[in-house]
Amino acid sequence: MNPSLIAATPTPTPAVTTFAKTIVSSGTFVDAAAITRSYDLLKVKTGNGEYTYIQWIPNLTNTNAGVVLLYFPYEGIDWTGLALDTTWAARGNGAFNDDAGPYYNAATSSQIAYTYISPATAGGEGFVYSYNGLHVAIVYGRYYAGSSVKDDVENVKNGLKFLHSEATLVDTSRIGLYSGSWGGLGVLYGTAASTLTPAPKALSILYPASDVKKLQTYIGTDVPAQTSNTTVIGAYNTFFDPYLRRIDKATDDMVGQATRYDTYSHPSLAGITSDVFIAHDDWDTLIPVSNTVSLLSTLTLSVKTKYFHRHNSNIVRDTFALGHTQGTDTMGRSALMGWTYVYLLNELIPNTTGRHAFYNSTDLVTQFNHVKAMYDLGKDTSFYNGVLAQLCAANLGMVDTSGGQPTVDGASILVALMNNLYQGAWATNGPAACAKLTTNPPF
């Protein structure tokens, strides 16, 4: 037989990842600095055949720069062209039946909260980054639309694909991501699952839901072990029911398998190389702080900055509210956002360029005094030295949103805080204070 006539073994055709971008509409809004900014509302489609909805806010000069991707898992939008979105928006803000959610049962499934957000309001959430010349991309998770954990991950991956497709404007070596809680899950697993290079430069996440296996153990085992109050246990079950259904939907092809939830557990995040900033409160009754401790130990290749809000007592299940923080000894979200701004600006803007972070001086002093009080009680507050080091970045201006303090460089804020806290000359100037953070850290 002629060898040339023998059929060759077919070469497998590599999977093709398609990417398509459609501008749904465009508009403008006026930001907090009275600057008019433009935006595009987009839907992007990749190889999984699903759409992700994105609000794109380029910088004013349409020049190449870093970018912050904000992941909004819950916020409602009405511009997709889908009846489901307009129906939810017409209901207004409030708690409603999770009737688009996976495995929904009208008799047993819990309601979910819905909050509509306009493009102008959403754009305002990226103000600090826009103000500093960065691009902003807002990726919407549309929790109310029945999304699963897998959808959250795909949304973040698709957002990253969009940013890489905008290479003329986006410096892909300077991509930062921000979210919190359930959105933190999407950011972490979306980053870990993305194969794009370079990887995101930095992740800033507040109290992330980072391991669904640990979360299930927390709800099903840990909480009942810490209280016999059936009303309290019922409140936890009611709150987490929509989340557990979305977890199960993402893994329903593995029912009965011991490894069912492994894809969304900490070992799957081990390959993340991005720098990270994570804040978590010891009194978080939704996501236990122990999950974040485990997460940080998993991220062995990351540069990690963390802030744990310590307390002098443990959670009391029967009296503590369901929330990421409590009414007393609170983390102070505006203080945390100040650190998020500082962190991402330092990561994404070169040291040779001026940048302005926004903070609330009253909240920062309160937080600072709380950390010192916990330090005096023998709590581990050593991580706060690394948080404070963010103030020592070059060309960092700090803008007090309370109006109580003039705009000064970050190191001057550090000097003022430390000298006030220790009632004396802890350091005479910014460089001395920053050096002392390294040689003789206060916490």
C-alpha positions as CSV (number, residue, x, y, z in Angstrom):
1,M,0.0,0.0,0.0
2,N,1.2,3.5,-0.8
3,P,2.2,5.1,2.5
4,S,0.9,8.4,1.3
5,L,-2.6,6.9,1.1
6,I,-2.6,5.9,4.7
7,A,-4.8,8.3,6.7
8,A,-2.9,10.3,9.3
9,T,-4.1,10.5,12.8
10,P,-6.1,13.7,13.0
11,T,-4.5,16.6,14.9
12,P,-6.9,17.9,17.6
13,T,-8.2,21.3,16.8
14,P,-7.3,23.7,19.6
15,A,-10.2,25.3,21.4
16,V,-10.8,28.8,20.1
17,T,-11.7,31.4,22.6
18,T,-13.8,34.0,20.9
19,F,-14.2,37.5,22.2
20,A,-16.8,40.0,21.0
21,K,-17.6,43.4,22.4
22,T,-20.8,45.3,21.8
23,I,-21.5,48.9,23.0
24,V,-25.1,48.9,24.3
25,S,-25.1,52.7,24.9
26,S,-22.9,55.6,25.9
27,G,-23.3,58.6,28.2
28,T,-21.7,61.1,30.5
29,F,-21.9,62.0,34.2
30,V,-20.4,64.7,36.4
31,D,-18.1,63.4,39.1
32,A,-17.4,64.7,42.6
33,A,-14.7,67.1,41.2
34,A,-17.3,68.6,38.8
35,I,-15.5,66.9,35.9
36,T,-17.7,65.5,33.1
37,R,-16.7,61.9,32.3
38,S,-17.8,59.7,29.5
39,Y,-18.7,56.0,29.7
40,D,-19.7,53.1,27.5
41,L,-22.1,50.4,28.6
42,L,-20.8,47.1,27.1
43,K,-21.7,43.5,26.8
44,V,-18.8,41.2,26.0
45,K,-19.1,37.6,24.9
46,T,-16.3,35.0,25.1
47,G,-16.0,31.3,24.4
48,N,-18.4,30.2,27.1
49,G,-21.2,31.8,25.1
50,E,-22.4,34.0,28.0
51,Y,-22.4,37.8,28.2
52,T,-20.8,39.9,30.8
53,Y,-21.9,43.5,31.3
54,I,-19.3,46.2,31.8
55,Q,-19.3,49.9,32.3
56,W,-16.1,51.4,30.8
57,I,-14.8,54.8,32.0
58,P,-11.6,55.8,30.2
59,N,-9.4,58.5,31.5
60,L,-9.9,62.0,30.3
61,T,-7.0,62.0,27.9
62,N,-7.7,58.6,26.4
63,T,-4.0,57.7,27.0
64,N,-2.4,54.5,28.0
65,A,-2.6,54.0,31.8
66,G,-3.3,51.5,34.6
67,V,-6.9,50.5,35.3
68,V,-9.0,49.5,38.3
69,L,-11.6,46.8,37.7
70,L,-14.5,47.1,40.3
71,Y,-16.5,44.0,40.6
72,F,-20.1,44.7,41.7
73,P,-21.8,41.3,42.4
74,Y,-25.2,42.6,43.5
75,E,-26.1,45.9,42.0
76,G,-29.0,46.0,39.6
77,I,-28.8,47.5,36.1
78,D,-31.6,48.1,33.5
79,W,-29.6,48.7,30.3
80,T,-28.8,45.2,29.2
81,G,-31.9,44.9,26.9
82,L,-33.0,41.8,28.9
83,A,-36.5,41.7,30.3
84,L,-35.2,40.2,33.5
85,D,-33.2,43.3,34.3
86,T,-35.9,45.7,33.6
87,T,-38.4,43.7,35.6
88,W,-36.1,43.7,38.6
89,A,-35.5,47.4,38.2
90,A,-39.2,48.1,38.1
91,R,-39.7,46.5,41.5
92,G,-37.5,49.2,43.1
93,N,-35.1,48.7,46.0
94,G,-35.9,46.1,48.7
95,A,-36.1,42.4,49.5
96,F,-37.8,40.2,46.9
97,N,-38.3,36.6,46.1
98,D,-35.2,35.1,44.5
99,D,-37.4,33.9,41.6
100,A,-34.6,33.8,39.0
101,G,-32.2,32.1,41.4
102,P,-31.0,28.5,41.0
103,Y,-33.1,25.8,42.6
104,Y,-35.7,28.4,43.6
105,N,-38.6,27.1,45.7
106,A,-41.4,29.6,46.5
107,A,-42.2,27.8,49.7
108,T,-38.7,27.4,51.1
109,S,-36.2,29.7,49.4
110,S,-35.1,32.9,51.1
111,Q,-35.6,36.4,49.6
112,I,-32.6,38.5,48.4
113,A,-32.0,42.2,48.5
114,Y,-32.0,44.3,45.4
115,T,-30.5,47.7,44.9
116,Y,-30.6,49.5,41.5
117,I,-27.5,51.5,40.5
118,S,-27.4,54.1,37.7
119,P,-24.4,54.5,35.5
120,A,-23.7,57.9,37.1
121,T,-23.8,56.5,40.6
122,A,-21.7,53.5,39.6
123,G,-19.2,55.8,37.9
124,G,-18.9,57.8,41.1
125,E,-17.6,54.6,42.9
126,G,-14.5,54.8,40.7
127,F,-14.0,58.6,41.3
128,V,-10.6,58.3,43.2
129,Y,-9.1,56.2,40.4
130,S,-10.5,58.4,37.6
131,Y,-9.3,61.5,39.4
132,N,-5.8,60.1,39.4
133,G,-5.8,59.4,35.6
134,L,-6.5,55.7,35.8
135,H,-9.1,53.9,33.7
136,V,-12.1,52.3,35.5
137,A,-14.0,49.2,34.4
138,I,-17.1,48.2,36.4
139,V,-18.1,44.6,36.0
140,Y,-21.6,43.7,37.0
141,G,-22.4,40.2,38.5
142,R,-26.2,40.6,38.6
143,Y,-26.7,38.3,41.5
144,Y,-30.5,38.7,41.2
145,A,-30.4,37.2,37.7
146,G,-29.7,33.7,39.0
147,S,-25.9,33.7,38.7
148,S,-23.9,31.0,40.3
149,V,-20.4,31.0,41.7
150,K,-19.1,30.0,38.3
151,D,-20.8,33.0,36.7
152,D,-19.0,35.3,39.1
153,V,-15.7,33.8,38.2
154,E,-16.5,34.0,34.5
155,N,-17.6,37.7,34.8
156,V,-14.2,38.6,36.3
157,K,-12.3,36.6,33.7
158,N,-14.3,38.3,30.9
159,G,-13.6,41.7,32.5
160,L,-9.9,40.9,32.3
161,K,-10.2,39.8,28.7
162,F,-11.9,43.0,27.9
163,L,-9.1,45.0,29.5
164,H,-6.5,43.1,27.6
165,S,-8.4,43.7,24.4
166,E,-8.0,47.5,25.0
167,A,-4.2,47.3,25.0
168,T,-3.8,50.7,23.3
169,L,-5.4,52.3,26.3
170,V,-4.8,49.8,29.1
171,D,-1.3,49.2,30.5
172,T,-1.9,45.5,31.2
173,S,1.1,45.4,33.6
174,R,-0.9,47.8,35.9
175,I,-4.3,46.2,36.4
176,G,-5.9,46.3,39.8
177,L,-9.1,44.7,41.1
178,Y,-11.4,45.7,44.0
179,S,-14.4,44.1,45.6
180,G,-15.6,42.7,48.9
181,S,-17.5,39.8,50.4
182,W,-19.2,37.7,47.7
183,G,-17.5,39.9,45.1
184,G,-14.2,39.0,46.6
185,L,-14.9,35.4,45.7
186,G,-15.3,36.4,42.0
187,V,-12.1,38.5,42.1
188,L,-10.0,35.8,43.7
189,Y,-11.1,32.8,41.6
190,G,-11.4,34.9,38.4
191,T,-7.8,36.0,38.9
192,A,-6.7,32.5,39.6
193,A,-8.5,31.0,36.6
194,S,-7.3,33.7,34.1
195,T,-4.5,32.6,31.8
196,L,-3.8,36.1,30.5
197,T,-0.4,37.6,31.0
198,P,0.7,39.6,32.7
199,A,-1.5,38.7,35.7
200,P,-3.2,41.6,37.5
201,K,-0.8,43.7,39.5
202,A,-2.9,44.1,42.6
203,L,-6.1,42.9,44.3
204,S,-7.8,44.9,47.1
205,I,-10.5,42.9,48.8
206,L,-12.6,43.4,52.0
207,Y,-13.7,40.4,54.0
208,P,-13.8,38.0,51.0
209,A,-15.8,34.8,50.7
210,S,-12.8,32.9,49.7
211,D,-13.5,29.2,50.3
212,V,-17.0,27.7,49.8
213,K,-16.1,24.5,51.6
214,K,-15.1,26.4,54.7
215,L,-18.2,28.5,54.4
216,Q,-20.4,25.5,54.3
217,T,-18.7,24.1,57.4
218,Y,-19.2,27.4,59.1
219,I,-22.9,27.5,58.5
220,G,-23.7,23.8,59.0
221,T,-21.3,23.0,61.9
222,D,-19.6,25.9,63.5
223,V,-22.5,28.2,64.1
224,P,-24.8,25.5,65.6
225,A,-21.9,24.4,67.8
226,Q,-21.7,28.0,69.2
227,T,-25.3,28.5,70.0
228,S,-28.4,26.4,70.8
229,N,-30.7,29.3,70.0
230,T,-32.9,28.0,67.2
231,T,-33.9,31.5,66.2
232,V,-30.3,32.5,65.7
233,I,-29.5,29.3,63.8
234,G,-32.6,29.9,61.6
235,A,-31.4,33.4,60.8
236,Y,-28.1,32.2,59.6
237,N,-29.8,29.5,57.4
238,T,-32.2,32.0,56.0
239,F,-29.4,34.5,55.1
240,F,-27.1,31.9,53.5
241,D,-29.8,29.9,51.6
242,P,-29.4,31.9,48.3
243,Y,-25.6,31.7,48.5
244,L,-25.6,27.9,49.1
245,R,-28.0,27.4,46.1
246,R,-25.6,29.4,43.9
247,I,-22.7,27.3,45.1
248,D,-24.5,24.1,44.4
249,K,-25.5,25.4,40.9
250,A,-21.9,25.9,40.0
251,T,-21.1,22.3,41.0
252,D,-24.2,20.4,40.2
253,D,-22.4,18.2,37.7
254,M,-20.4,16.8,40.6
255,V,-23.2,15.8,43.0
256,G,-22.2,13.0,45.3
257,Q,-18.4,13.4,44.6
258,A,-16.1,14.1,47.5
259,T,-14.3,16.7,45.4
260,R,-17.4,18.6,44.5
261,Y,-16.4,21.9,45.9
262,D,-12.6,21.7,45.5
263,T,-12.6,24.1,42.6
264,Y,-13.7,26.9,44.9
265,S,-11.5,26.1,47.9
266,H,-8.2,27.7,48.9
267,P,-5.8,25.3,47.1
268,S,-7.2,26.5,43.8
269,L,-5.9,30.0,44.7
270,A,-2.3,29.0,45.3
271,G,-1.2,30.2,41.9
272,I,-2.2,33.8,42.4
273,T,0.9,36.0,42.1
274,S,-0.8,39.4,42.3
275,D,0.0,41.7,45.3
276,V,-3.0,41.7,47.7
277,F,-4.5,43.9,50.4
278,I,-7.2,42.3,52.5
279,A,-9.1,43.7,55.4
280,H,-11.2,41.6,57.8
281,D,-12.9,42.1,61.2
282,D,-12.6,39.5,64.0
283,W,-16.3,40.2,64.7
284,D,-17.4,39.3,61.1
285,T,-20.4,37.0,61.6
286,L,-20.9,36.3,57.9
287,I,-17.4,35.3,56.7
288,P,-15.2,34.0,59.6
289,V,-11.8,35.8,59.8
290,S,-10.2,32.4,60.0
291,N,-11.0,31.9,56.4
292,T,-8.8,35.0,55.5
293,V,-6.0,33.7,57.7
294,S,-6.1,30.5,55.7
295,L,-6.3,32.3,52.4
296,L,-3.2,34.4,53.2
297,S,-1.2,31.4,54.1
298,T,-2.2,29.9,50.7
299,L,-1.0,32.9,48.7
300,T,2.6,32.0,49.1
301,L,3.9,33.9,46.0
302,S,1.9,37.1,46.7
303,V,3.1,40.3,48.4
304,K,0.5,40.6,51.2
305,T,-0.7,43.6,53.1
306,K,-3.4,42.9,55.6
307,Y,-5.5,44.6,58.3
308,F,-7.3,42.5,60.9
309,H,-9.6,44.5,63.2
310,R,-9.0,42.9,66.5
311,H,-11.2,42.9,69.6
312,N,-10.8,42.0,73.2
313,S,-13.6,39.4,73.2
314,N,-15.1,36.8,70.9
315,I,-18.3,36.8,68.8
316,V,-21.4,36.2,70.9
317,R,-23.8,34.4,68.5
318,D,-27.0,35.2,70.4
319,T,-26.5,38.9,70.5
320,F,-24.3,39.8,67.5
321,A,-25.9,41.0,64.3
322,L,-25.3,39.2,61.0
323,G,-22.8,41.5,59.3
324,H,-19.2,42.0,58.3
325,T,-18.7,44.3,61.4
326,Q,-20.7,45.3,64.5
327,G,-22.2,48.5,65.7
328,T,-19.5,49.0,68.3
329,D,-15.8,48.7,67.7
330,T,-16.5,48.9,64.0
331,M,-13.8,48.7,61.4
332,G,-15.0,52.0,60.0
333,R,-15.6,51.5,56.3
334,S,-14.5,54.9,55.2
335,A,-11.2,54.3,57.0
336,L,-10.9,51.0,55.1
337,M,-11.7,52.6,51.8
338,G,-9.0,55.2,52.5
339,W,-6.5,52.3,52.7
340,T,-7.9,50.7,49.6
341,Y,-7.4,54.0,47.7
342,V,-3.8,54.4,49.0
343,Y,-3.0,50.8,48.2
344,L,-4.2,50.6,44.6
345,L,-2.9,54.1,43.7
346,N,0.6,53.1,45.0
347,E,0.4,49.8,43.1
348,L,-0.8,51.2,39.8
349,I,0.8,54.6,39.5
350,P,4.6,55.0,39.2
351,N,6.4,56.6,42.1
352,T,7.5,59.4,39.8
353,T,3.9,60.5,39.3
354,G,1.9,62.5,41.7
355,R,-1.2,60.8,43.2
356,H,-3.9,61.8,45.6
357,A,-5.7,59.4,47.9
358,F,-8.8,60.3,49.9
359,Y,-9.4,59.5,53.5
360,N,-11.4,60.6,56.5
361,S,-9.1,61.9,59.3
362,T,-11.6,61.4,62.1
363,D,-12.2,57.7,61.1
364,L,-8.5,57.1,60.7
365,V,-7.7,58.5,64.2
366,T,-10.4,56.3,65.6
367,Q,-9.0,53.3,63.9
368,F,-5.4,54.2,64.9
369,N,-6.4,54.5,68.6
370,H,-8.2,51.2,68.4
371,V,-5.2,49.4,67.1
372,K,-3.0,50.9,69.8
373,A,-5.6,49.8,72.5
374,M,-5.5,46.2,71.1
375,Y,-1.7,46.3,71.0
376,D,-1.6,47.4,74.7
377,L,-3.9,44.4,75.5
378,G,-1.4,42.0,73.9
379,K,-3.3,41.4,70.7
380,D,-1.4,40.7,67.5
381,T,-1.4,44.0,65.6
382,S,2.0,43.6,63.9
383,F,0.3,43.7,60.5
384,Y,-0.6,47.4,61.0
385,N,3.1,48.4,60.5
386,G,2.7,47.2,56.9
387,V,-0.5,49.1,56.5
388,L,1.1,52.3,57.8
389,A,4.0,51.8,55.4
390,Q,1.7,52.6,52.5
391,L,1.8,56.2,53.7
392,C,5.5,56.4,52.9
393,A,5.1,56.0,49.2
394,A,6.7,58.8,47.1
395,N,4.5,61.6,45.7
396,L,1.5,60.5,47.7
397,G,-0.9,63.3,48.7
398,M,-3.6,62.7,51.2
399,V,-6.9,64.5,50.9
400,D,-9.1,64.6,54.0
401,T,-12.8,64.2,53.0
402,S,-13.9,65.5,56.4
403,G,-12.3,68.8,55.7
404,G,-10.6,68.8,59.0
405,Q,-7.0,68.5,57.8
406,P,-5.1,70.2,54.9
407,T,-3.9,68.0,52.0
408,V,-0.4,66.8,52.8
409,D,2.0,64.0,51.9
410,G,1.3,60.6,53.4
411,A,4.5,60.6,55.6
412,S,3.3,63.8,57.3
413,I,0.0,62.0,58.2
414,L,2.1,59.3,59.7
415,V,4.2,61.7,61.8
416,A,1.0,63.5,63.1
417,L,-0.7,60.2,64.0
418,M,2.3,58.7,65.8
419,N,3.2,61.9,67.7
420,N,-0.4,62.3,68.8
421,L,-0.7,58.7,69.8
422,Y,2.5,58.6,71.8
423,Q,2.0,62.2,73.2
424,G,5.5,63.2,72.1
425,A,8.0,63.4,69.4
426,W,7.9,59.8,68.0
427,A,9.5,61.2,64.9
428,T,10.6,64.7,63.8
429,N,9.7,64.4,60.2
430,G,8.3,62.1,57.5
431,P,11.5,60.4,56.4
432,A,12.4,59.7,60.1
433,A,9.0,58.3,60.7
434,C,9.1,56.0,57.7
435,A,12.6,54.8,58.6
436,K,11.4,54.1,62.1
437,L,8.6,51.9,60.8
438,T,11.3,49.5,59.5
439,T,13.9,49.8,62.3
440,N,11.6,50.1,65.3
441,P,8.0,49.4,64.3
442,P,5.4,50.6,66.8
443,F,3.1,47.6,66.7
